[in-house]
Amino acid sequence: MIIKKIFNNNAIVVKEPDKHEFVVMGCGIAFKKSVGEKVDEHLIEKTFILKQKDASEKFKLLLEDVPAQHVSLCYDIIEYAKNILGVELNDYLYVTLTDHVSNALKIYDEGFNCTNPLIWEIKKIYPKEFKVGLKALEFIENETSKKLTEDEAGNIALHLINAQSNSAFNKVEDVASQTKKIQDILNIVKYTYSIILDENSINYERFVTHLRFFFQRLNKKEKIDEIESDDDFLFAQIKKKYKDAYVCMCKIEKYLELELSCEEQLYLTVHIQRVTQRKIK
């Protein structure tokens, strides 16, 4: 087993003699090591074998964007969820949940909390997933000393629900309709900015994930236009700073023929801004 890529001292991509590649983590596993050297297998603490190639590639991209501590933390949460729920979870969960938790911790550090408009439904309809979400908050607090709100337990539960192969949201009609609408929205963004979106980017993944959850809320007939929001000041600043993204969001709102809440407008605007900006290397 040799090192193929080093993300940091604690996370690497390894290659076995049979040419299989996967991510491993361990304290100091890459310390004073170089690509091509053998791995000290005694230092391996966590192994990520993602069978879906696309999920594996996006997971590797994610490792370049989030702290190793967050990746390790979400590994523990997912392993706990597998044991408690006793269901198969999609490989993409390692990407989506890690990305979400890392962003939630970042938002927490900035002094903000994201509300979950589906919290009541999640508690009632998916009590097992919600309990896992609550346990995940304990994992997060023990690891980072940051106490996230119950809304985040609901958000984590949503990721677990979405990652189940027999999810209640995976009806053929719903998926087909949702897929078309998401593609239409992506086209609105592309045509508004006259660009080709980078479908391999983390920001693209975040945007699509947000849209999927958005349509799930619509399927649950959640009255998102009646949710009270404390983010009016923040949204006013976002509208001013990201004028083009706000205009694009308005086009999407018109296409959906809905009056979106202040929160939903804010999130959509921020996601549009992120997905249309490319990193300059």
C-alpha positions in Angstrom: 0.0 0.0 0.0 1.6 3.2 -1.2 0.7 6.9 -0.9 -0.7 8.4 -4.1 -1.8 11.8 -2.8 -1.4 13.7 0.5 -4.1 16.1 1.6 -2.5 16.9 5.0 -0.6 15.1 7.8 -3.7 13.1 8.7 -5.4 12.3 5.4 -4.1 10.6 2.2 -5.1 8.6 -0.9 -3.5 5.2 -0.9 -3.1 2.7 -3.7 -3.0 -1.1 -3.3 -1.2 -3.6 -5.5 -4.5 -4.5 -7.2 -4.7 -0.8 -8.2 -7.6 0.0 -5.9 -7.5 3.5 -4.5 -9.2 4.8 -1.3 -8.8 7.5 1.4 -7.4 6.7 4.8 -7.0 8.9 7.8 -4.8 8.7 10.9 -2.9 11.0 13.2 0.4 11.9 11.6 0.0 9.2 8.9 1.6 11.5 6.2 4.0 13.3 8.5 7.4 13.5 6.8 6.1 11.3 4.0 6.1 11.7 0.2 4.0 10.4 -2.6 5.1 7.0 -3.6 6.3 5.9 -0.2 4.8 3.0 1.7 2.0 3.7 4.3 2.5 2.8 7.9 -0.7 0.7 8.2 -0.5 0.8 12.0 -1.4 4.5 11.8 -4.6 4.0 9.8 -7.6 4.9 12.0 -10.4 5.4 9.4 -10.8 4.0 5.9 -13.1 5.4 3.3 -14.0 2.9 0.5 -16.6 4.6 -1.7 -17.7 2.2 -4.4 -19.4 5.0 -6.5 -16.7 6.5 -8.5 -18.4 9.9 -8.8 -18.9 10.1 -5.0 -15.3 9.0 -4.4 -14.0 11.8 -6.7 -16.1 14.5 -5.0 -15.1 13.2 -1.6 -11.4 13.7 -2.6 -12.3 17.3 -3.7 -14.0 17.9 -0.4 -10.9 16.8 1.5 -9.1 19.8 -0.1 -11.8 22.2 1.1 -12.7 21.2 4.7 -10.7 20.4 7.9 -9.7 16.8 8.4 -11.3 17.0 11.9 -14.7 17.6 10.3 -14.2 14.6 7.9 -13.2 12.3 10.7 -16.2 13.5 12.8 -18.7 12.8 10.0 -17.2 9.4 9.5 -18.1 8.6 13.1 -21.6 10.0 12.7 -22.2 7.9 9.6 -20.9 4.7 11.1 -23.1 5.3 14.1 -26.1 6.0 11.8 -25.5 2.8 9.9 -25.5 0.8 13.2 -28.6 2.4 14.6 -30.8 2.7 11.5 -29.8 -0.7 10.0 -30.2 0.6 6.4 -28.0 1.0 3.4 -26.8 4.6 3.0 -25.6 6.1 -0.3 -21.9 6.8 -0.6 -22.7 10.4 -1.4 -23.6 10.9 2.3 -19.9 11.1 3.0 -19.8 14.1 0.7 -23.1 15.8 1.5 -23.1 15.4 5.3 -19.4 16.3 5.7 -19.9 19.4 3.6 -23.0 20.4 5.5 -21.5 19.9 9.0 -18.4 21.8 8.0 -20.5 24.7 6.8 -22.7 24.6 9.8 -19.7 24.9 12.1 -18.4 27.8 10.0 -21.7 29.6 10.2 -21.7 29.0 13.9 -18.3 30.6 14.2 -19.7 33.6 12.3 -22.5 34.0 14.9 -25.4 32.7 12.8 -27.8 29.8 13.1 -29.8 28.3 10.2 -33.4 27.3 11.0 -35.0 24.1 9.7 -38.5 24.7 8.5 -39.2 20.9 8.5 -38.1 20.3 12.1 -41.6 19.4 13.3 -42.2 17.0 10.5 -38.8 15.4 10.9 -39.4 14.7 14.6 -42.8 13.2 13.9 -42.2 11.2 10.7 -38.6 10.3 11.0 -38.0 9.9 14.8 -35.1 7.4 14.3 -33.2 9.7 12.0 -33.9 12.7 14.2 -32.5 10.8 17.3 -29.4 10.0 15.3 -29.2 13.7 14.5 -29.4 14.6 18.2 -26.6 12.1 18.9 -24.6 13.6 16.1 -24.8 17.0 17.9 -23.2 15.3 20.9 -20.4 14.0 18.7 -19.9 17.5 17.3 -19.9 19.1 20.8 -17.5 16.6 22.2 -15.1 17.0 19.3 -15.3 20.8 18.8 -16.9 22.2 22.0 -19.5 23.8 19.8 -23.2 23.3 20.7 -25.3 23.4 17.6 -29.1 23.9 17.8 -31.8 21.2 17.4 -32.4 22.5 13.9 -29.1 21.0 12.9 -30.2 17.7 14.2 -33.1 18.0 11.8 -30.7 19.0 9.0 -28.5 16.0 9.7 -31.6 13.7 9.7 -32.5 15.1 6.3 -29.2 14.0 4.9 -29.7 10.5 6.4 -33.2 10.3 4.9 -32.0 11.4 1.5 -29.1 8.9 1.6 -31.4 5.9 2.1 -32.0 3.8 -1.0 -35.7 3.5 -0.2 -36.2 7.1 0.9 -39.8 8.3 1.0 -38.8 11.0 -1.4 -37.6 8.6 -4.1 -41.0 8.1 -5.8 -40.4 7.9 -9.6 -42.8 10.7 -10.3 -41.3 13.0 -7.7 -37.8 12.3 -8.8 -38.6 12.9 -12.5 -40.4 16.2 -11.8 -37.7 17.4 -9.3 -34.9 16.5 -11.7 -36.4 18.6 -14.5 -37.0 21.6 -12.3 -33.4 21.4 -11.0 -32.1 21.3 -14.5 -34.3 24.2 -15.5 -32.9 26.2 -12.6 -29.3 25.4 -13.5 -30.1 26.5 -17.1 -31.4 29.8 -15.8 -28.2 30.3 -13.9 -26.1 29.3 -16.9 -27.9 31.5 -19.4 -28.1 34.5 -17.0 -24.3 34.5 -16.5 -23.5 33.0 -20.0 -21.2 30.4 -18.4 -20.8 26.7 -18.2 -21.0 25.5 -14.6 -18.3 23.3 -13.2 -20.3 20.2 -12.4 -17.3 18.7 -10.5 -17.0 21.6 -8.1 -18.0 21.5 -4.4 -20.1 24.6 -4.9 -22.1 22.9 -7.7 -22.7 20.0 -5.3 -23.9 22.3 -2.6 -26.2 24.2 -4.9 -27.8 21.0 -6.3 -28.2 19.6 -2.8 -29.9 22.7 -1.6 -32.3 22.6 -4.5 -33.1 18.9 -3.8 -34.0 19.8 -0.2 -35.9 22.8 -1.4 -38.2 20.6 -3.6 -38.5 18.1 -0.8 -40.0 20.9 1.3 -42.4 21.7 -1.5 -43.4 18.0 -1.7 -44.2 18.1 2.0 -46.4 21.2 1.3 -44.3 23.3 3.8 -45.5 26.9 3.6 -42.0 28.4 3.2 -43.5 31.8 2.3 -44.9 32.1 5.8 -41.7 31.3 7.8 -40.6 34.1 10.0 -37.1 35.2 9.5 -34.5 37.2 11.5 -32.2 37.6 8.5 -33.7 40.7 6.9 -30.7 42.8 7.6 -28.3 40.1 6.3 -30.4 39.6 3.2 -30.4 43.3 2.5 -26.6 43.2 2.6 -26.4 40.2 0.4 -28.7 41.8 -2.2 -26.4 44.8 -2.3 -23.2 42.9 -2.5 -24.3 40.2 -4.9 -26.6 42.1 -7.3 -26.3 39.8 -10.3 -26.9 36.7 -8.1 -30.0 38.4 -6.7 -31.4 39.2 -10.2 -30.8 35.6 -11.1 -32.6 34.4 -8.0 -35.6 36.6 -8.9 -35.7 34.8 -12.3 -35.8 31.5 -10.6 -38.6 32.7 -8.3 -40.6 33.8 -11.3 -40.0 30.4 -13.0 -41.3 28.6 -9.9 -44.3 30.8 -9.7 -43.8 31.1 -5.9 -43.3 33.9 -3.4 -40.2 32.6 -1.6 -39.5 33.5 2.0 -36.7 35.9 2.9 -34.6 32.9 4.1 -35.0 30.9 0.9 -34.2 34.0 -1.2 -31.1 34.6 0.9 -29.8 31.0 0.6 -30.5 30.8 -3.2 -28.7 34.1 -3.8 -25.7 32.9 -1.8 -25.6 29.6 -3.6 -25.9 31.3 -7.0 -23.0 33.6 -6.1 -20.8 30.7 -5.1 -21.6 28.4 -8.0 -20.9 31.1 -10.6 -17.5 32.0 -9.1 -14.4 30.0 -10.1 -11.3 29.7 -7.9 -8.3 31.5 -9.4 -5.2 29.3 -9.1 
